Amino acid sequence: MSTQRIKTPCIGLCSTVYGDVVCRGCKRFHHEVVNWNAYDEQEKRAVWRR
């Protein structure tokens, strides 16, 4: 099991603040952007795989 933290896919071009359901920058759904810091490592990996 890796001890390396999974980084956010954010690239600083967030469009969810403008009402997009899926961010044009990182391709995450709005709820994934909002809840990212609460996700465990498995949930974060699932977002990255998608």
Distance bins in CASP14 RR format, pairs under 12 A and 6 or more apart:
PFRMAT RR
TARGET T0000
AUTHOR 0000-0000-0000
RMODE 2
METHOD distances of the structure
MODEL  1
1 41 0 0 0 0 1 0 0 0 0 0 0
1 42 0 0 0 0 0 1 0 0 0 0 0
1 45 0 0 0 0 0 1 0 0 0 0 0
2 41 0 0 0 0 1 0 0 0 0 0 0
2 44 0 0 0 0 0 1 0 0 0 0 0
2 45 0 0 0 0 0 1 0 0 0 0 0
3 41 0 0 0 0 0 1 0 0 0 0 0
4 41 0 0 0 0 1 0 0 0 0 0 0
4 44 0 0 0 0 0 1 0 0 0 0 0
4 45 0 0 0 0 0 1 0 0 0 0 0
5 36 0 0 0 0 0 1 0 0 0 0 0
5 37 0 0 0 0 0 1 0 0 0 0 0
5 39 0 0 0 0 0 1 0 0 0 0 0
5 40 0 0 0 0 0 1 0 0 0 0 0
5 41 0 0 0 0 1 0 0 0 0 0 0
5 44 0 0 0 0 1 0 0 0 0 0 0
5 45 0 0 0 0 0 1 0 0 0 0 0
6 36 0 0 0 0 1 0 0 0 0 0 0
6 37 0 0 0 0 0 1 0 0 0 0 0
6 39 0 0 0 0 1 0 0 0 0 0 0
6 40 0 0 0 0 1 0 0 0 0 0 0
6 41 1 0 1 0 0 0 0 0 0 0 0
6 42 0 0 0 0 1 0 0 0 0 0 0
6 43 0 0 0 0 1 0 0 0 0 0 0
6 44 1 0 1 0 0 0 0 0 0 0 0
6 45 1 0 0 1 0 0 0 0 0 0 0
6 46 0 0 0 0 0 1 0 0 0 0 0
6 47 0 0 0 0 1 0 0 0 0 0 0
6 48 1 0 0 1 0 0 0 0 0 0 0
6 49 0 0 0 0 0 1 0 0 0 0 0
7 26 0 0 0 0 0 1 0 0 0 0 0
7 36 0 0 0 0 0 1 0 0 0 0 0
7 37 0 0 0 0 0 1 0 0 0 0 0
7 41 0 0 0 0 0 1 0 0 0 0 0
7 44 0 0 0 0 1 0 0 0 0 0 0
7 45 0 0 0 0 0 1 0 0 0 0 0
7 47 0 0 0 0 0 1 0 0 0 0 0
7 48 0 0 0 0 1 0 0 0 0 0 0
8 14 0 0 0 0 0 1 0 0 0 0 0
8 23 0 0 0 0 0 1 0 0 0 0 0
8 25 0 0 0 0 0 1 0 0 0 0 0
8 26 1 0 0 1 0 0 0 0 0 0 0
8 28 0 0 0 0 1 0 0 0 0 0 0
8 32 0 0 0 0 1 0 0 0 0 0 0
8 33 0 0 0 0 1 0 0 0 0 0 0
8 35 0 0 0 0 0 1 0 0 0 0 0
8 36 1 0 1 0 0 0 0 0 0 0 0
8 37 0 0 0 0 1 0 0 0 0 0 0
8 39 0 0 0 0 1 0 0 0 0 0 0
8 44 0 0 0 0 1 0 0 0 0 0 0
8 47 0 0 0 0 1 0 0 0 0 0 0
8 48 0 0 0 0 1 0 0 0 0 0 0
9 23 0 0 0 0 1 0 0 0 0 0 0
9 25 0 0 0 0 1 0 0 0 0 0 0
9 26 1 0 1 0 0 0 0 0 0 0 0
9 27 1 0 0 1 0 0 0 0 0 0 0
9 28 1 0 0 1 0 0 0 0 0 0 0
9 29 0 0 0 0 0 1 0 0 0 0 0
9 32 0 0 0 0 1 0 0 0 0 0 0
9 33 0 0 0 0 1 0 0 0 0 0 0
9 36 0 0 0 0 1 0 0 0 0 0 0
9 39 0 0 0 0 0 1 0 0 0 0 0
9 44 0 0 0 0 1 0 0 0 0 0 0
9 45 0 0 0 0 0 1 0 0 0 0 0
9 46 0 0 0 0 0 1 0 0 0 0 0
9 47 1 0 0 1 0 0 0 0 0 0 0
9 48 1 0 0 1 0 0 0 0 0 0 0
9 49 0 0 0 0 0 1 0 0 0 0 0
9 50 0 0 0 0 0 1 0 0 0 0 0
10 16 0 0 0 0 0 1 0 0 0 0 0
10 23 0 0 0 0 1 0 0 0 0 0 0
10 24 0 0 0 0 0 1 0 0 0 0 0
10 25 1 0 0 1 0 0 0 0 0 0 0
10 26 1 0 1 0 0 0 0 0 0 0 0
10 27 0 0 0 0 0 1 0 0 0 0 0
10 28 0 0 0 0 1 0 0 0 0 0 0
10 32 0 0 0 0 0 1 0 0 0 0 0
10 33 1 0 0 1 0 0 0 0 0 0 0
10 34 0 0 0 0 0 1 0 0 0 0 0
10 36 0 0 0 0 1 0 0 0 0 0 0
10 37 0 0 0 0 0 1 0 0 0 0 0
10 47 0 0 0 0 0 1 0 0 0 0 0
10 48 0 0 0 0 0 1 0 0 0 0 0
11 23 0 0 0 0 1 0 0 0 0 0 0
11 24 0 0 0 0 1 0 0 0 0 0 0
11 25 1 0 1 0 0 0 0 0 0 0 0
11 26 1 0 1 0 0 0 0 0 0 0 0
11 27 0 0 0 0 1 0 0 0 0 0 0
11 28 0 0 0 0 0 1 0 0 0 0 0
11 33 0 0 0 0 0 1 0 0 0 0 0
12 23 0 0 0 0 1 0 0 0 0 0 0
12 24 0 0 0 0 0 1 0 0 0 0 0
12 25 1 0 0 1 0 0 0 0 0 0 0
12 26 1 0 0 1 0 0 0 0 0 0 0
12 28 0 0 0 0 0 1 0 0 0 0 0
12 33 0 0 0 0 0 1 0 0 0 0 0
13 20 0 0 0 0 0 1 0 0 0 0 0
13 23 1 0 0 1 0 0 0 0 0 0 0
13 24 1 0 0 1 0 0 0 0 0 0 0
13 25 1 0 1 0 0 0 0 0 0 0 0
13 26 1 0 0 1 0 0 0 0 0 0 0
13 27 0 0 0 0 0 1 0 0 0 0 0
13 28 0 0 0 0 0 1 0 0 0 0 0
13 33 0 0 0 0 0 1 0 0 0 0 0
14 20 0 0 0 0 1 0 0 0 0 0 0
14 22 0 0 0 0 0 1 0 0 0 0 0
14 23 1 0 1 0 0 0 0 0 0 0 0
14 24 0 0 0 0 1 0 0 0 0 0 0
14 25 1 0 0 1 0 0 0 0 0 0 0
14 26 1 0 0 1 0 0 0 0 0 0 0
14 27 0 0 0 0 0 1 0 0 0 0 0
14 28 0 0 0 0 1 0 0 0 0 0 0
14 30 0 0 0 0 1 0 0 0 0 0 0
14 32 0 0 0 0 0 1 0 0 0 0 0
14 33 1 0 0 1 0 0 0 0 0 0 0
14 34 0 0 0 0 0 1 0 0 0 0 0
14 36 0 0 0 0 0 1 0 0 0 0 0
15 21 0 0 0 0 1 0 0 0 0 0 0
15 22 0 0 0 0 1 0 0 0 0 0 0
15 23 1 0 1 0 0 0 0 0 0 0 0
15 24 1 0 1 0 0 0 0 0 0 0 0
15 25 1 0 0 1 0 0 0 0 0 0 0
15 26 0 0 0 0 1 0 0 0 0 0 0
15 27 0 0 0 0 0 1 0 0 0 0 0
15 28 0 0 0 0 0 1 0 0 0 0 0
15 29 0 0 0 0 0 1 0 0 0 0 0
15 30 0 0 0 0 1 0 0 0 0 0 0
15 33 0 0 0 0 1 0 0 0 0 0 0
16 22 1 0 0 1 0 0 0 0 0 0 0
16 23 1 0 1 0 0 0 0 0 0 0 0
16 24 0 0 0 0 1 0 0 0 0 0 0
16 25 0 0 0 0 1 0 0 0 0 0 0
16 26 0 0 0 0 1 0 0 0 0 0 0
16 27 0 0 0 0 0 1 0 0 0 0 0
16 28 0 0 0 0 1 0 0 0 0 0 0
16 29 0 0 0 0 1 0 0 0 0 0 0
16 30 1 0 1 0 0 0 0 0 0 0 0
16 31 0 0 0 0 1 0 0 0 0 0 0
16 32 0 0 0 0 1 0 0 0 0 0 0
16 33 1 0 1 0 0 0 0 0 0 0 0
16 34 0 0 0 0 1 0 0 0 0 0 0
16 36 0 0 0 0 0 1 0 0 0 0 0
17 23 0 0 0 0 1 0 0 0 0 0 0
17 24 0 0 0 0 0 1 0 0 0 0 0
17 25 0 0 0 0 0 1 0 0 0 0 0
17 30 0 0 0 0 1 0 0 0 0 0 0
17 33 0 0 0 0 1 0 0 0 0 0 0
17 34 0 0 0 0 0 1 0 0 0 0 0
18 24 0 0 0 0 1 0 0 0 0 0 0
18 25 0 0 0 0 0 1 0 0 0 0 0
18 30 0 0 0 0 0 1 0 0 0 0 0
19 29 0 0 0 0 0 1 0 0 0 0 0
19 30 1 0 0 1 0 0 0 0 0 0 0
19 33 0 0 0 0 0 1 0 0 0 0 0
20 26 0 0 0 0 0 1 0 0 0 0 0
20 27 0 0 0 0 0 1 0 0 0 0 0
20 28 0 0 0 0 0 1 0 0 0 0 0
20 29 0 0 0 0 1 0 0 0 0 0 0
20 30 1 0 0 1 0 0 0 0 0 0 0
20 33 0 0 0 0 0 1 0 0 0 0 0
21 27 0 0 0 0 0 1 0 0 0 0 0
21 28 0 0 0 0 0 1 0 0 0 0 0
21 29 1 0 0 1 0 0 0 0 0 0 0
21 30 1 0 1 0 0 0 0 0 0 0 0
21 31 0 0 0 0 1 0 0 0 0 0 0
21 32 0 0 0 0 0 1 0 0 0 0 0
21 33 0 0 0 0 0 1 0 0 0 0 0
22 28 1 0 0 1 0 0 0 0 0 0 0
22 29 1 0 1 0 0 0 0 0 0 0 0
22 30 1 0 0 1 0 0 0 0 0 0 0
22 31 0 0 0 0 0 1 0 0 0 0 0
22 32 0 0 0 0 1 0 0 0 0 0 0
22 33 0 0 0 0 1 0 0 0 0 0 0
22 47 0 0 0 0 0 1 0 0 0 0 0
22 50 0 0 0 0 0 1 0 0 0 0 0
23 29 1 0 0 1 0 0 0 0 0 0 0
23 30 1 0 0 1 0 0 0 0 0 0 0
23 31 0 0 0 0 0 1 0 0 0 0 0
23 32 0 0 0 0 1 0 0 0 0 0 0
23 33 1 0 0 1 0 0 0 0 0 0 0
23 34 0 0 0 0 0 1 0 0 0 0 0
23 36 0 0 0 0 0 1 0 0 0 0 0
23 47 0 0 0 0 0 1 0 0 0 0 0
24 30 0 0 0 0 0 1 0 0 0 0 0
24 33 0 0 0 0 0 1 0 0 0 0 0
25 33 0 0 0 0 0 1 0 0 0 0 0
26 32 0 0 0 0 1 0 0 0 0 0 0
26 33 1 0 0 1 0 0 0 0 0 0 0
26 36 0 0 0 0 1 0 0 0 0 0 0
26 47 0 0 0 0 1 0 0 0 0 0 0
26 48 0 0 0 0 1 0 0 0 0 0 0
26 50 0 0 0 0 0 1 0 0 0 0 0
27 33 0 0 0 0 0 1 0 0 0 0 0
27 47 0 0 0 0 1 0 0 0 0 0 0
27 48 0 0 0 0 0 1 0 0 0 0 0
27 49 0 0 0 0 0 1 0 0 0 0 0
27 50 0 0 0 0 1 0 0 0 0 0 0
28 34 0 0 0 0 1 0 0 0 0 0 0
28 35 0 0 0 0 1 0 0 0 0 0 0
28 36 1 0 0 1 0 0 0 0 0 0 0
28 39 0 0 0 0 0 1 0 0 0 0 0
28 43 0 0 0 0 0 1 0 0 0 0 0
28 44 0 0 0 0 0 1 0 0 0 0 0
28 46 0 0 0 0 0 1 0 0 0 0 0
28 47 1 0 0 1 0 0 0 0 0 0 0
28 48 0 0 0 0 1 0 0 0 0 0 0
28 50 0 0 0 0 1 0 0 0 0 0 0
29 35 0 0 0 0 1 0 0 0 0 0 0
29 36 0 0 0 0 0 1 0 0 0 0 0
29 46 0 0 0 0 0 1 0 0 0 0 0
29 47 0 0 0 0 1 0 0 0 0 0 0
29 50 0 0 0 0 1 0 0 0 0 0 0
30 36 0 0 0 0 0 1 0 0 0 0 0
31 38 0 0 0 0 0 1 0 0 0 0 0
31 39 0 0 0 0 0 1 0 0 0 0 0
31 43 0 0 0 0 0 1 0 0 0 0 0
31 47 0 0 0 0 0 1 0 0 0 0 0
32 38 0 0 0 0 0 1 0 0 0 0 0
32 39 1 0 0 1 0 0 0 0 0 0 0
32 43 0 0 0 0 1 0 0 0 0 0 0
32 44 0 0 0 0 1 0 0 0 0 0 0
32 46 0 0 0 0 1 0 0 0 0 0 0
32 47 1 0 1 0 0 0 0 0 0 0 0
32 48 0 0 0 0 0 1 0 0 0 0 0
32 50 0 0 0 0 1 0 0 0 0 0 0
33 39 0 0 0 0 0 1 0 0 0 0 0
33 47 0 0 0 0 1 0 0 0 0 0 0
35 43 0 0 0 0 1 0 0 0 0 0 0
35 44 0 0 0 0 0 1 0 0 0 0 0
35 47 0 0 0 0 1 0 0 0 0 0 0
36 43 0 0 0 0 1 0 0 0 0 0 0
36 44 1 0 0 1 0 0 0 0 0 0 0
36 46 0 0 0 0 0 1 0 0 0 0 0
36 47 1 0 0 1 0 0 0 0 0 0 0
36 48 0 0 0 0 0 1 0 0 0 0 0
37 43 0 0 0 0 0 1 0 0 0 0 0
37 44 0 0 0 0 1 0 0 0 0 0 0
38 44 0 0 0 0 0 1 0 0 0 0 0
39 45 0 0 0 0 1 0 0 0 0 0 0
39 46 0 0 0 0 1 0 0 0 0 0 0
39 47 1 0 0 1 0 0 0 0 0 0 0
39 48 0 0 0 0 0 1 0 0 0 0 0
40 46 0 0 0 0 1 0 0 0 0 0 0
40 47 0 0 0 0 0 1 0 0 0 0 0
41 47 0 0 0 0 0 1 0 0 0 0 0
41 48 0 0 0 0 0 1 0 0 0 0 0
42 48 0 0 0 0 0 1 0 0 0 0 0
42 49 0 0 0 0 0 1 0 0 0 0 0
43 49 0 0 0 0 0 1 0 0 0 0 0
43 50 0 0 0 0 0 1 0 0 0 0 0
44 50 0 0 0 0 0 1 0 0 0 0 0
END
